[in-house]
């Protein structure tokens, strides 16, 4: 049975669990929204007003922080910072730099023994839903894809996608992701 909601709310069913949240919400940078069709949420992020064009048209892929909820195709353990710790023990972290207070970047040797083309960013002063620092893997141009994922509720995996240009803002973006996700409330039936 689908829970009741108002016109300003959205109902999402994720892994046989119902969640309710606001259809639209204010994010730190722009409005965002939850969507049944998208299976998650999106908010918009940019330090450059020009990225939003004339207000009617903008490059979605450059400004969107996409949040997808799923219960399938979940990457195996270890994930996130636990994977970084594993790589450190194996000697696969070739370079770790502190970019600023609360943000490190890492260059990691891939499974094939070659240097990964992706750079991993760690929000060193934050704790993710797993209690460890949140990480995101950021691809170089022309890939321009950054992604990460983590468990939120039992059986609910959160997959994040964004443009690589936002990786330098990872701690602030992760805090906004946490805030947005916590707008969803589990419906007990």
C-alpha positions in Angstrom: 0.0 0.0 0.0 1.4 3.3 -1.1 1.6 5.8 1.9 -0.4 9.0 1.7 1.4 12.2 0.9 0.6 15.8 0.1 1.2 17.5 -3.2 4.5 19.0 -1.8 5.8 15.5 -0.8 7.3 12.6 -2.8 7.1 8.9 -1.9 10.1 6.7 -2.8 10.1 2.9 -2.6 13.6 1.6 -2.1 14.3 -2.0 -1.4 10.7 -2.7 -0.3 10.8 0.3 2.1 8.8 3.5 1.8 10.4 6.9 2.3 8.7 10.3 2.2 10.3 13.7 1.7 9.8 17.1 0.2 9.3 17.2 -3.5 11.5 20.3 -3.7 13.9 21.7 -1.2 16.4 24.5 -0.9 20.0 23.5 -1.2 23.0 25.7 -0.3 23.4 26.7 -3.9 20.1 26.2 -5.7 16.8 24.4 -5.4 16.9 20.7 -5.6 14.3 17.9 -5.9 13.5 14.3 -5.2 12.1 12.2 -8.1 10.5 8.8 -8.3 11.5 8.6 -11.9 15.2 9.4 -11.2 15.1 7.1 -8.1 16.7 9.7 -5.9 17.5 13.4 -5.7 19.5 16.1 -7.4 20.8 19.5 -6.2 22.8 22.0 -8.1 26.3 23.2 -7.3 28.6 25.8 -8.8 30.8 28.6 -7.7 30.4 30.2 -11.1 27.1 31.9 -11.8 27.9 31.5 -15.5 27.5 27.7 -15.2 23.8 28.3 -14.8 23.5 30.1 -18.2 20.6 32.5 -18.5 18.6 30.8 -15.7 16.6 28.8 -18.3 19.3 26.7 -19.8 22.4 25.3 -18.2 24.6 22.3 -18.6 23.0 19.8 -16.2 26.1 17.6 -16.2 28.3 20.5 -15.0 26.1 21.7 -12.1 24.1 18.6 -10.9 25.0 16.6 -7.9 22.9 13.4 -8.5 21.9 11.1 -5.6 20.6 7.6 -6.6 19.2 5.1 -4.2 19.4 1.4 -5.0 19.4 -2.0 -3.5 21.2 -3.9 -6.3 24.6 -4.0 -8.0 26.3 -2.9 -4.8 30.1 -2.8 -4.9 31.8 -5.5 -2.8 33.6 -4.7 0.4 35.8 -2.9 1.1 34.2 0.4 0.0 34.9 4.1 0.7 37.6 4.9 3.2 38.0 1.2 4.2 39.2 0.6 0.7 41.8 3.4 1.1 43.0 1.8 4.3 43.4 -1.5 2.5 45.3 0.2 -0.3 47.6 1.9 2.2 48.4 -1.4 3.8 49.2 -2.9 0.3 51.4 0.1 -0.6 49.1 1.1 -3.5 48.7 4.8 -2.3 51.5 6.4 -4.2 50.8 10.0 -3.2 48.7 11.7 -0.5 48.5 15.5 -0.4 46.7 17.8 1.9 45.0 20.3 -0.4 43.5 22.4 2.4 42.3 21.8 6.0 39.8 18.9 5.8 40.6 17.8 2.2 43.3 15.4 1.0 43.9 14.0 -2.5 45.4 10.6 -3.2 46.9 8.9 -6.3 46.4 5.1 -6.2 47.9 2.3 -8.1 45.1 0.3 -9.9 44.4 -3.4 -9.8 46.4 -3.7 -13.0 49.5 -2.2 -11.3 49.3 1.0 -13.2 48.6 4.4 -11.8 44.9 5.1 -11.8 43.7 8.0 -13.9 41.3 8.9 -11.2 42.2 11.0 -8.1 40.6 10.2 -4.9 39.5 13.0 -2.5 39.0 12.5 1.2 37.0 14.8 3.5 39.4 14.1 6.4 37.4 16.0 9.1 34.0 14.6 8.4 32.4 11.2 9.2 30.2 9.5 6.7 27.2 7.3 7.5 29.7 4.4 8.1 31.7 6.6 10.6 34.7 6.9 8.3 35.9 9.9 6.3 33.9 10.2 3.0 35.7 9.7 -0.3 35.0 10.4 -3.9 36.9 9.2 -7.1 37.3 11.9 -9.7 38.2 11.3 -13.3 40.4 13.6 -15.4 39.3 15.5 -18.5 37.7 14.4 -20.8 36.1 11.9 -18.5 35.0 14.6 -16.0 33.0 12.0 -14.0 33.2 11.8 -10.2 31.4 9.1 -8.1 31.1 7.5 -4.8 28.7 5.4 -2.8 27.8 4.3 0.7 25.1 2.5 2.7 22.5 4.7 4.2 19.8 2.4 5.6 19.9 -1.4 5.7 19.7 -2.6 2.1 19.8 1.0 0.7 22.9 2.0 -1.1 23.4 5.6 -2.1 25.3 6.3 -5.4 26.6 9.8 -6.0 27.5 11.3 -9.4 28.9 14.7 -10.2 31.3 16.6 -12.5 35.0 16.4 -11.6 35.1 20.2 -11.3 33.4 19.9 -8.0 35.9 17.6 -6.3 37.8 20.5 -4.7 34.5 21.2 -2.8 34.0 17.6 -1.7 33.7 18.3 2.1 31.0 20.9 1.5 29.2 18.8 -1.1 29.2 15.8 1.2 27.7 17.8 4.0 24.9 18.9 1.6 24.4 15.3 0.5 24.0 14.3 4.2 21.5 17.1 4.8 19.5 16.3 1.6 19.3 12.5 2.4 18.2 13.2 5.9 15.2 15.1 4.5 13.8 11.6 3.6 12.0 9.9 6.5 11.2 6.2 6.6 7.5 5.4 6.6 6.5 2.8 9.2 3.4 0.8 8.1 
